[in-house]
Amino acid sequence: MSIDARGVAASLCLLVSGCHAETSGLAMPVSSVDGQVVGNPARDAQVPRADAAVDASAATDATTAPNPAPPVCSGRFCECAARDDCDIDCAQEGCDVACHDVKRCDTSCGRSCTGRCDRTEGCVASCGAACVFGCSNTQRCALSCGENCQLSCQGLGECEARVAAASVVLCQDVGVCKIVCTGACRLRCERVGVCEVVCEGAGLVPTDGESERGCRAR
């Protein structure tokens, strides 16, 4: 995980500029006119206005709001971690993407890519043909892939996937696993509450087994 040094420096600068006004060294009234006390102009200039303090506090809060940096990429590898939201888009063939320890992850990668979401509240991912993508330790995953892909969901509350022909999906320790196939596909469920396959492609019929089901051509 990398730290955006410029962002930290900017936040520190804004915090410093929003410091409280100096309130020490107040002077007592120095003169009177017709029996009425007249304030010391120097003292009055030093006393901070209450509304100015509120404005400064609001400005500080606004400028220190989270402003996450983009994912860290090196060549075909992209990683996003330890943030609220992550967005990764790697269109080139053979990318390797990783998203972990975040609240939400939105990931896409091209043909023959590999990817994973781990320890997130929600993950939405799409990958091209012949990709391999895994989702684990997550509340909910919504995946989609091209032909001949391999997807896995492990330790999830809910896993949904839409796959093309010749694809394989594995669900382990998942509350609900629902797969939509647009071509012949296979789904293996292990320790799953609900295991469901929908055959959406023309001429497809469902196949049911003890631990494996899917769709095949009629």
C-alpha positions as CSV (number, residue, x, y, z in Angstrom):
1,M,0.0,0.0,0.0
2,S,1.4,3.4,-0.9
3,I,0.8,6.7,0.7
4,D,0.0,9.9,-1.3
5,A,2.6,12.2,0.2
6,R,1.3,15.3,-1.6
7,G,-2.2,14.6,-0.3
8,V,-0.9,14.3,3.3
9,A,1.1,17.5,2.9
10,A,-1.9,19.4,1.6
11,S,-4.1,18.2,4.4
12,L,-1.5,19.2,7.0
13,C,-1.1,22.6,5.4
14,L,-4.9,23.2,5.5
15,L,-5.1,22.1,9.1
16,V,-2.3,24.5,10.0
17,S,-3.9,27.4,8.2
18,G,-7.2,26.7,10.0
19,C,-5.6,27.0,13.5
20,H,-7.4,28.9,16.2
21,A,-6.8,32.7,16.4
22,E,-4.5,33.9,19.2
23,T,-6.6,34.9,22.2
24,S,-3.9,35.7,24.8
25,G,-2.6,39.1,25.8
26,L,-5.9,40.9,26.0
27,A,-5.8,44.5,27.3
28,M,-8.1,46.2,29.7
29,P,-10.2,49.2,28.7
30,V,-8.0,52.3,28.6
31,S,-10.3,55.4,28.5
32,S,-13.8,56.6,29.0
33,V,-16.0,59.3,27.3
34,D,-19.0,60.8,29.2
35,G,-18.7,58.0,31.8
36,Q,-18.9,55.2,29.2
37,V,-16.0,52.8,28.8
38,V,-14.4,52.8,25.3
39,G,-12.7,49.5,24.3
40,N,-9.1,49.2,23.3
41,P,-8.9,48.9,19.4
42,A,-5.8,46.7,19.7
43,R,-7.7,44.3,22.1
44,D,-10.8,44.2,19.9
45,A,-8.8,43.3,16.8
46,Q,-7.3,40.3,18.7
47,V,-10.6,38.8,19.9
48,P,-11.8,36.2,17.4
49,R,-15.4,36.3,16.2
50,A,-17.5,33.3,17.1
51,D,-18.8,33.0,13.5
52,A,-15.3,33.2,12.1
53,A,-14.3,30.2,14.2
54,V,-17.3,28.3,13.0
55,D,-16.4,29.1,9.3
56,A,-12.8,28.0,9.8
57,S,-13.9,24.7,11.4
58,A,-16.3,24.0,8.5
59,A,-13.6,24.8,6.0
60,T,-11.2,22.5,7.7
61,D,-13.7,19.6,7.8
62,A,-14.4,20.0,4.1
63,T,-10.8,20.1,3.1
64,T,-9.8,17.0,5.1
65,A,-12.6,14.8,3.7
66,P,-11.3,11.5,2.2
67,N,-9.9,11.8,-1.3
68,P,-8.6,8.4,-2.3
69,A,-5.8,8.0,-4.7
70,P,-6.1,5.8,-7.8
71,P,-5.0,2.1,-7.6
72,V,-1.3,1.3,-7.7
73,C,-0.3,-0.2,-11.0
74,S,3.0,-1.7,-12.1
75,G,3.0,-3.1,-15.6
76,R,0.1,-5.4,-15.9
77,F,-0.4,-5.7,-12.1
78,C,-2.9,-3.3,-10.3
79,E,-3.7,-3.3,-6.6
80,C,-6.1,-1.3,-4.5
81,A,-6.3,-1.7,-0.7
82,A,-7.2,-0.2,2.6
83,R,-9.7,2.4,1.3
84,D,-13.5,2.9,1.2
85,D,-13.9,2.6,-2.6
86,C,-11.7,1.1,-5.3
87,D,-12.1,1.2,-9.0
88,I,-9.7,-0.8,-11.2
89,D,-9.8,-0.9,-15.0
90,C,-7.1,-2.9,-16.8
91,A,-8.1,-3.5,-20.4
92,Q,-4.9,-5.0,-21.7
93,E,-4.6,-8.8,-22.1
94,G,-3.2,-10.8,-19.2
95,C,-3.7,-8.2,-16.4
96,D,-3.4,-9.2,-12.8
97,V,-5.7,-7.2,-10.5
98,A,-6.2,-7.3,-6.7
99,C,-8.7,-5.5,-4.5
100,H,-8.7,-6.2,-0.7
101,D,-9.5,-4.7,2.7
102,V,-11.9,-2.1,1.2
103,K,-15.6,-1.4,1.5
104,R,-16.5,-1.5,-2.2
105,C,-14.6,-2.7,-5.2
106,D,-15.5,-2.2,-8.9
107,T,-13.1,-4.1,-11.1
108,S,-12.8,-4.9,-14.8
109,C,-10.0,-6.6,-16.8
110,G,-9.6,-8.0,-20.3
111,R,-8.9,-11.3,-21.9
112,S,-6.8,-13.9,-20.0
113,C,-6.6,-11.7,-16.9
114,T,-6.6,-12.9,-13.3
115,G,-8.2,-11.0,-10.4
116,R,-9.4,-11.3,-6.9
117,C,-11.5,-9.5,-4.3
118,D,-10.8,-10.3,-0.7
119,R,-12.2,-8.9,2.6
120,T,-14.6,-6.4,1.1
121,E,-18.2,-5.5,1.8
122,G,-19.1,-5.7,-1.9
123,C,-17.3,-6.5,-5.1
124,V,-18.5,-6.0,-8.7
125,A,-16.1,-7.5,-11.3
126,S,-16.1,-8.3,-15.0
127,C,-13.4,-10.0,-17.0
128,G,-12.9,-11.2,-20.6
129,A,-12.6,-14.6,-22.1
130,A,-10.3,-17.2,-20.5
131,C,-10.1,-15.1,-17.3
132,V,-9.7,-16.4,-13.8
133,F,-11.3,-14.4,-11.0
134,G,-11.9,-15.2,-7.3
135,C,-14.0,-13.5,-4.6
136,S,-13.5,-14.4,-0.9
137,N,-14.4,-13.2,2.6
138,T,-16.9,-10.7,1.1
139,Q,-20.5,-10.0,1.9
140,R,-21.6,-10.0,-1.8
141,C,-20.0,-10.5,-5.2
142,A,-21.5,-9.9,-8.6
143,L,-19.3,-11.3,-11.3
144,S,-19.4,-11.6,-15.1
145,C,-17.1,-13.1,-17.6
146,G,-16.6,-14.2,-21.2
147,E,-16.1,-17.7,-22.6
148,N,-13.9,-20.3,-21.0
149,C,-13.5,-18.5,-17.7
150,Q,-13.1,-19.8,-14.2
151,L,-14.8,-18.1,-11.3
152,S,-14.8,-18.9,-7.6
153,C,-16.7,-17.6,-4.6
154,Q,-15.5,-18.6,-1.1
155,G,-16.8,-17.5,2.3
156,L,-19.5,-15.2,0.9
157,G,-23.0,-14.2,1.9
158,E,-24.1,-14.1,-1.7
159,C,-22.5,-14.8,-5.0
160,E,-24.0,-14.0,-8.4
161,A,-22.3,-14.6,-11.7
162,R,-23.1,-14.4,-15.4
163,V,-20.9,-16.5,-17.6
164,A,-20.5,-17.4,-21.2
165,A,-19.9,-20.8,-22.9
166,A,-17.4,-23.3,-21.5
167,S,-17.1,-21.5,-18.1
168,V,-16.8,-23.1,-14.7
169,V,-17.9,-21.6,-11.4
170,L,-17.1,-22.9,-7.9
171,C,-19.1,-21.8,-4.8
172,Q,-17.8,-22.8,-1.3
173,D,-19.2,-21.8,2.0
174,V,-21.6,-19.4,0.4
175,G,-25.1,-18.5,1.6
176,V,-26.7,-18.1,-1.8
177,C,-25.0,-18.9,-5.2
178,K,-26.9,-18.0,-8.3
179,I,-25.4,-18.4,-11.8
180,V,-26.7,-17.4,-15.2
181,C,-25.2,-19.2,-18.2
182,T,-25.4,-18.0,-21.8
183,G,-23.7,-21.1,-23.0
184,A,-22.8,-24.5,-21.7
185,C,-21.4,-24.2,-18.2
186,R,-20.7,-26.0,-15.0
187,L,-21.3,-25.0,-11.4
188,R,-20.0,-26.8,-8.3
189,C,-21.5,-26.0,-4.9
190,E,-19.9,-27.1,-1.6
191,R,-21.5,-26.2,1.7
192,V,-23.9,-23.7,0.0
193,G,-27.3,-22.8,1.3
194,V,-28.9,-22.1,-2.1
195,C,-27.3,-23.3,-5.4
196,E,-29.1,-22.2,-8.5
197,V,-28.3,-22.2,-12.2
198,V,-30.3,-20.4,-14.9
199,C,-29.8,-21.5,-18.5
200,E,-30.4,-18.4,-20.6
201,G,-28.8,-19.3,-23.9
202,A,-30.9,-20.7,-26.8
203,G,-31.1,-24.5,-26.9
204,L,-29.7,-24.9,-23.4
205,V,-31.1,-27.3,-20.8
206,P,-30.1,-27.6,-17.1
207,T,-28.1,-30.5,-15.7
208,D,-28.4,-31.5,-12.1
209,G,-26.0,-33.6,-10.0
210,E,-25.3,-34.2,-6.4
211,S,-22.7,-31.5,-6.1
212,E,-22.4,-30.2,-9.7
213,R,-25.0,-28.7,-12.0
214,G,-24.9,-26.5,-15.0
215,C,-26.2,-26.1,-18.6
216,R,-25.7,-28.1,-21.8
217,A,-26.8,-28.0,-25.3
218,R,-30.1,-29.7,-26.0
